Each structure stands twice: as C-alpha cells, then as structure tokens.
Amino acid sequence: MAQTQTNPVAWETLLDLAAYDGPRHVRLELAVRDAVATGRLPSGAALPPSRLLAASLGVSRWVVTEVYGRLTAEGILDARTGSATRVAASVAITAPRPDPAPAAPLRRPRFDLAPGVPDLRHAPRALWLRAMTETLAETPDAELFRLDPDVPAARAAVAAYLTRSRFARADADAVLVTHGATDGMRRVARTLRLLGHTALLVEDPSWARMRQVAATEGLASVPVRVDEHGVDVAALVAASTRTGARAALVTPAHQFPVGAALSPERREGLLEWARACDGVVIEDDYDAEFRYDRRPIGALQGMAPDRIVLAGSLSKTASPALGLGWLVLPPWLQGTVRDAGGPAPSTLDQLALARFLTTGGLDRHLRAARTRYRRRREALLDALGRMLPDCRVSGLAAGLHVVLDLPPGVRAVDVVRKAERHDVGLTDIRRYRVSPDAPAAERLVLGYGDLADPLVDEAVRLLAAVVREQAPAVHLR
C-alpha cells in the first residue's frame, strides 16, 4: 500500500507490550492508546490487518481483534468493511510532541542573475533516468551487494571521458569518484595537511566555497591577484617564497569570477614553480566545458600529471543535485587521498555515472547546453549594450557569467540591495574576495545560467533602472 500524507500506512509502528502490565490484550490496548496519544500513530493512519499484527507481536488474532473492537467503540479507531482499520480523523493528541517548523521552500529570484547556477529547467533528467534505469536493469545481482565503494567501471569511464574531452593524462587508477568538487577539495586538503602543508595559495578573487573547505582542514589561504590573463604567477611565486606555501588552487580554464583563461606563458610558469619547490597544483576545472568562441583549451593536468590534481564535477554541467564529481591524482597522492575522505558515492550512482559517460549522455546534454548558453549570453550582452551602454562588460565568451563594471559613483552593494525589491538576484564581486575589505572596483558578477530566455531583456531593464537611481547622469537607455 502506498503511503500518502493524508492517509499514512503505519504498519511498521513499534508497539512494545513489555512496557505494560496485565494480560496481553490489556497491554496491546495501552500500547495503541499511547501511540495514538503521542502522535506516533497520526490521525488517519492505517493499522496493520489483525492477522499480520498478531503474527508480528506473537499473540493470538483474538487479542488484536478485541483491542481493535474496544478502541473503535470509543471512537479512537475507525473500522469500516472493506477498508483498513485507521486512527480516527477526529482523535485528539493528548501528549506533547515536537512540532517542527516546515522547511522553507527553495526559491530563486524570478530574474536570476546569480552566478554559478546551471539551467535547472534543462537538467538532463531523461538522460540520467535512462542511465539509472539501465543500470538497475543490467547490474548483476552480486554487484548490488558491493560493500567496497571503489567501482572500477566508474573510474575507467571518467578517465576515458577526461582523456578525450580535456586532454587529461589519466588512467582508471588515477581517478577517484567523489560527491562533487567540494568533496574532492576536502579530501585533498586533508591529505596536504597530513603531509605537513599549512597554507594554500588561492586566486583573489575566487569561488569562496573551495578555500573555505580547505580552511576547515587547516590550510590558511594566501591570496594571489588575478588579471585578464589569469592568476599572476609572478605574484604567486613571490607569495610562495614569503610564506613557504607549496600548494596552489587555480582555475586555469575559466577563472571565476574574473572570467579569464590562464595564458600559455603563465601555464608554463606555474608548472616551473611547482617543479622547483616540490609543490602541487589543484586544478579546479570550473566551466571548462563551456567555451563559445573556440574549442576549450586542454586541462593543465595533461602537461604535468605528476604535479597536478584535476578536480571536476557534474554540478555546473548537469545539476548539483546529482552529487557526483571526480579527482585525477598524481601517483604519489593516490593512496593517501583515497584513505582521507568520507563515504564515496553509492555503487548505483557510480555505475549510472559510468553509463551516462560511456553512452554519450553527457556529450548530448553538453551539445544542447552550449547552444542554449551561447544564445543566452549573446542576448544578455545585446541587452546590456542597449540599456547600459556606458558600463563595460568583460570576461571570455565562456562559462555561465560575465562581469559588469558599474559607473563612477555607483556602489555594487547598493545596486544588489535595491535590485532585490524587483526580484532581481545580483552579486557584488567583493563576495569572492579573499580580503573583502581591500579596495576593489565596483563590479557585478552577472550569471545567466538559470535565467529564463524570455526574461533577459526585462532583467536588464530592471538592473538599468536601479543603476539610474544611483547615478542619474549616466548614459542609460
């Protein structure tokens, strides 16, 4: 029988007869009364048939029918021919019980310009459902008893996918399937701390969650500035010399939030630093799949697999709800990182990931997503050009966001706050600064991943109106 909110099935409710004195039918009656009074048997709940309850309690069927009859006569239970015996709808709960507040519904702004969110309306539901359904249908029975979280098929599928799509140098032994990039960062940070590292060189500005996770594992963040060519490697080397930090977290494919790709010269310089100081680079492959003006550049890991940890996930490409990602580890880190984390994704999730990758499910989803994001980005830039022509827009033709420079005299924090009144979600770039109080240009990070196409013009019109309130003399349309 299906359980619903209005008519729950309560066959598994525990009735402890040993807690009461007297004959069995008296003890059962007291147990049922207590379960009803405390709300463990809620109004409308269906009790098990008398034969089943008698068998589970080890009593005669007469004991159960006698109790059901008495409580029905009192109006506590409701018994109808052809229907289950239920707790009466009008029964009162006499004993106090917790009344948890309902969870607030997850809601995003109607005009959602927050970065880092993919198009949730086009999450690959059907493709993932097919992968999971086929996995359940075809997985041998013995695999369903797997206690070891290591699923070789998943590691091999991830290695093959990254080799062909990101020019990574990886085999199955180098791959660790994780619950996402954050989980991967936690495992790596914990390992580095065990190996004696105390600091982590991080881009400034950068995605805060990754460095926060590192901080919880004991790695202090050392900020390194970023410009239009990516992380400043000369500044990184200087910070490493000053602090002794030999681990760096970077986003070379598409720096968040500045929107730059690490230049070839700086790529070489970063690897030279890692080799010279016996260091390690954690490559967050953020937004690598979404490049619209040319083919994506290869992963940095392919240039130095002995010095680089490649971290990726399905969070931005598919959906954060899948909770799946991966690490590609240098040989000297593989064993330690595998032992440093918590539970791995379930066997079924990993097998579904393997099928999703090997049958082309992710490839098909990405092809459609790139087309959709490219058009949406073009529409956003067109609207910004028409309605905020004096505001500079920067960032590669890639990823799911752009950066908007505000006019002189306009503060990003004020624009963000006032835009909330119009149900427009905006983000001040200071949110991603390692040192938020340091001087910074007034800029907004505009995400378009989850912005519905028909709302692009209206979102920019509302944004322009808010900017106009702050700077009436600015050239706006």
N, C-alpha and C positions, 0 to 999 in steps of 0.2 A: 504494500500500500504506500502511495506517495505521501510524503509529509508536506503539509501546507501551513502557512502562517495562521490561518483561521481554524483549521481542524488538524492539529498536530497528532501524529501517531506516537504514543508513549509506551510502546510495548517493552522497551528496554529500561524503564524506570526501576531503580533498585528499591525493593521492599524488604527491609530487614526485620524478619519476625523475631529474631533472637533479642531484639531491643525491648520486647514487651513480655509481660507475664500473662498466664492464663491459657485456656485451650487455644488450639490453632486458629479456629475461626475468629476468636476474640482478638488474637494477636494480629491477624491479617486485617481485620476491620480497623484496628488502631493504626496500623501502618498506612493503610489507604487514606484514612482521615488526615493523618499527619502530612502525607504527600500532597493532598489537596490543599490543606490549610497553609502550607509553606509555599505553595505555588510550583512545587516540583511536578505536580500534575495540574497543568493550567486548565482554565475553562475551555471546554470543547475537546479536550484531549481524548483520544480513543484508547481504551484499555485493551489488553490482550483478551482473546476468547478464553472462556473459563477453562477449557481443556488445556490450552497452552500454558496459562498461568499456573494451573495446578501442577503440571509436569515440571515447570521450571522451579517451583518452590518445594516440590516433594511432598505435596499434600493431596488429599482426595479432591475430586472435582466438586463434591458436595460442599466442602469448605468455601470454595470460591463462589459457587452459585448462592450460597447462604449469605455471604458478605455482600455480593452484588445486589441481592434482593433487598437486604436491610437498608443499604445506602440509597438505593433507588426509591424506596418508600419514604425516606427522609428528604428526598429532593437533591441529594448530593450528587448522585449519578443519574443518568438518563439512559434508559434501555428501551429500544424500540425493535419490533420484529423486523428481521432482515437487515438490521444495521448494527454497528459496533456499539458496545456499552461505552458511554462517554461521560466525562465530568460535565455536570450541568452548566449551561451557559450562565446561569444566574448565581452560581455558587460564590460565596464571599471568601476572600483570602484573609484569614484572621491573624496570621503570624506575620511579623515584619519580614520583608525580603528586599534585597537590593533593587533599586530602580535605576539602572544605568541610563545615562543620557544618550539619546540616539546619536550616532556619528554624523557629523555634518557632511552633507553630500559634497562630493568632489566637484568643484565648479571652476572653470576658467573664464576669463573675461570674454565677452562677445567679440570684441575686437582684440584678438590675442596677438600682441606683438612681442611677447616674451621669447627670448632665445632658448635654444636647447630642447625644443619640443617638436617631435616629428608630426606629420599629418595623421592624427589619430583616426580621422574618418576613413583613411585608406590603409589602415594597418592590414597586413596580409592574412586576414582571418581565414579565408578559404584555403590558401596555400598551406598555412600552418595546420589547419584542421585536417587537411589531406595527409600531411606528413605524419601527424599524430595518429590518425585513424589507420593508416597503412602500417605504422609501427606496431600498434596494438594487435593488428590482424596477423602480422607476419613474424613477430618476435617469438622465437622458440620458448616453450614453457620454462626451460631451465634458466633462460635469461631473466625471467620475472622473479627469480629467487636470488638474483645477484646482490650480494652484500657489499662487494668491493665497488666504490664509486668510480673507479677507473674504467672507462668504456673505450677500448681501443678504436672502435669504428668511428666514434665522435672525434677523437684526436686526429685520426687519419683524414677525416673529411675536412676538418678545419685546416690542417696542414696543406692539403691539396688546394683548397679554396684560396688561401693566402698566397700560395706559390704562384698560382696563375693570375690572380687579380691584383696582388700588391707587390709582386716580385720579391716576396719574402723567401728566405732560405730556411726552410723548416721541414722537418720530418715529424712523424707522429710522436716520437719520443720527446721532442722539444715542446709539445703543446700540452697545456693544462686547461681544461674546460672549467670556467668559473660561473658565478652568478651574475657577472657583469664586470665592467671596468673598475668600479669602486671596490668590489670584492677582490679583483686581481691586484689593485693597488695596495689593499690592506695586507695581502699575503706577501707581496714583495717588500713593503715597508717593514713588516715584522721580521722578515729574513735579514734585511740590511741591518736592522737594529741588533739582531743576534750576532751579526758578523762584525759589529763594532762601529757602524756608522751612527752618527748623531745628528747630521744635518742633510738637508735636501735642497739643491739648487732648483728654484722654480721660476717660471716666467712671471713677469709682473707688467700688466695684469694677466690673470689666468683663471680657469674654472676653479672655484674655491673648494668644491667637494673633495677633489683628489688630494689636495695638500692638507685639508682638514683630517682626512683619513690617515695620512702619513704622520700628522702631529699626534694623533691618538696612539700611535705605535712608537712614539718617542723621537721622531725626526723633526727637528726645527727647520722651518722654511727660511731659505736665504734668497731674497728677491733679486732677479736679474731683469734689466729693462728689455723691452721689445720695441721694434720699429717696423717699418714697412717691409723689411727683409727677414723678419722673424726674430728669434731671440738673438741678442747681441752676444756673440760668442767671446769677443774680447773681454766684455764685462763679466761674462761667466767665468772665464779663466782667472780674472783678477779676483772675483769673489771666492773662487775655489782656493786660490793661494792665501787669501786673507783668513778664511775660516777653516780650511782643511777639509771642506766638503768634497766628496768624490762620487756623489750620485746626483743625477740631474733628471728632472721631469720636464719633457718638452712635447710640443705638438707641431711637428715639422710639416705635416701635410696641409693643415689649415689652422693657423694659430687662433685660439679663442681667447679674447674676443676681437683682437685687432684685425683678424682676417687675412693675415699674410702667410705666404709659404716660405719655409726656410730656404734661403738662396743656396746654390751649389757650393759657393766658397765657404759659407758658414757650415754647411753639412760636413765638408772636409775638415774644417777647423774643430768642430765638435768632436769628431772621431779622433783626431790627433790628440786633443785634450784627454779623452777617455783612455787612450793607449798610454799616454805619457804618465798619468797619475794612477794607473791601475783602477780606473773608475768604471762606472756603469751608467748607461743612459736608459731611462724608462721612456719609451716612445708611446705616447697616447695617440692612437691612430684616429683621432677625432675628425669627423667629417670627410674622411679620405675618399669615400665612395661618391661624393657629390662635387664634381668639377664640371662646369658647363661650357667653358670656352676652349677646352682642350682635354686630352686624356689625363687622368690623375697621374701624378708622379708616384714612383715606387716608394715602398716603405724604406726608411732609413736602415732598418734591421738587415735588409739584404746586403748592405755594404759592410756590415761588421757584426755578424751573428754572435760572435764571442763576447761582444761588449754591450749589446742592446737587448732589452726586454721589450717586446712588442705587445701592447695591450689593446684589445678591441672588444666590441660587443654588438648586440643586435638592438640596443636601446634607441639609437637615433635612426638606424636604417629600417627597423621594423616596429618595435614597441618596447618600452621599458618593462611592460608587464610580463614579457617572456622571461626576464631574469636570467639571460644567458650571455656569456662572453668567453674570452679566452686570453691566455698568455702564451707567448712564444719565448722560451727561456734559453739562455746560454747553457751549455753543458754543465758548467761549474755551479749553476744555481738550481738546476732541475730538482734534485733530490731534496734540498733544503726547503725550497718553496712549496713543494708538494706536501711536506710534513708540517708546514707552518700555518695552514689555514684551517677553517672550519669545515662543515659538511659540504660536499660537492653537490651539484645539481643531480636530480634523480636519474636513475638509469633510463627511464622512459623519455625524460626531457632530452637527455644526451643522444639517445637513439633517434628521436624526432629531429634534433638538430642535424645529425648526420644525414638523414634522408632529405631534409629541407635544403641542405647544401648540395648533395650529390645529384639530386633530381632536377636541379636548376630552379628551385622555388625562390631562393633569394635573388638569383640573377634576373628572373622575370619581374619580381617586385621592384628591384632597383631600376630596371629599364623604364618602367612606368613612372616610378617616383622621380627620376631625373627629369623626365619630360615635364611633369607636373610642377616641380620646384623651379625649373628654368623659366617656365612661363609666368609663374607667380612672382619670381624675382624681377623679371622684366616689367611686369605690371606695377610692382611696388616702386621700382626706380622711375618709371614713367610718371606715376602719381606724385612722387617726391619732387621730380623735376618741374612739374606743372604748378604744384601748390606750395613748395618750399624751395624756390629756385636759388635762394642765397645760402642755402645750407649744403655743405659739402658732404657727399656720401663716399665712403671708402670701403675697401675690402675686395678680395678676389671674387671673380664670378664662380663662387663655390659655396658649399655648405648651406646653412639654413638661416643666415643672418647677414646684415650689413651694419655699418657704423655711421651714425649721423652726427655731424658737428653742428652744435646749436649756435645761433647768432651771438655776437658780443652782448653781454649784459643779461643773458638768459641762463638761469641755473637749471641743470638737469633735474635736480631733486624736486624743484618746484613744478616742472613740467610733468614729472612722473606722478606727483601727488594730485595735481589738478586733473590730469587725464583720467584718474580713477573715477571721477564723478561722471564721466561719459562712458564708463565701462570699457576703457582702453587700457590694456596692460602694457606698460613700458618698463625699461630697465636702465638705470644710470650705470655707466661703465665703471664708476667707482666701486660698485658692488663686487667687482672682480679684482680690485687692487689688493696686493698683499699688505700694503700700508695705506689704508683708506684715507688717512688724514694728510697724506702727501699731496702737494699741488698737482692738479690734473686738469686737462681741458674739459670743457662742458660738452659731453657727448652721450648719445643714447645708443644702446645696442638693440637694433630692431630685428626681431625674429619673424620669419614668415612661414615657418614650417607648419604651424597649426592654424594659420589664418585662412578662413574660407575665401575662395577666389572672388565671389560676388561682393565681399566686404572690404576689399583692398582700398578702393577709392574713398569709401566712407571713413575708414580708419585713418587714412592720411588727412582727409579733410578735418576730422576732429583734432588730430595732432596739430595741424597747421593753425587751427583756431586757438588752441591752448598756447602755442608759441606766440601768436599775435597778441594775446593778452599780456604776455610778459615783455614783449618788445614791439609796440605798435608801429614803430618806424621801419621795421624790417620789411623788405620787399616780399610780400606774400600774395598769392593769387587764390 
